[in-house]
């Protein structure tokens, strides 16, 4: 196997491992958020004060933002790691920037 192919295979394996770790992290964050949302429903149904509910909604929203940014970081790192040229890298970073501008 040529040196370029070995490096490419090594980068692909490292990227795949990194992606799997990020996916687990994002899923775990989403599961915690899911629990927060269930708690919010219980709070509303039990008649908790609007301020208490608003505070917990804010916490859930911030947690969702953090999960979103974590997912985007993975996307950018993966794009950079799998790029075959500087032009590809710049293109992928620009694509991620547009996603951030659109949804953040």
C-alpha angles and dihedrals in degrees: 000000000000120000091248091053091048091051091046092049091047092050091047091052093047091047091049092050091047091048092051091051091049092048091052090049093049092046091050090050091049091050090053089049089050088056090049091052091050087051090051091053090051090049092053093044092050092051100248116173120279090240092055091049092046091052092053092045089054091051091050091048092051090048090052090050090052091050089049093051091046090053091048091050089055090049093052094045091048092049092050093046094051097042115116097202142017089256090056090048093051091046092052094046089050090050091052091047090055090051090051091048091049100046108022 
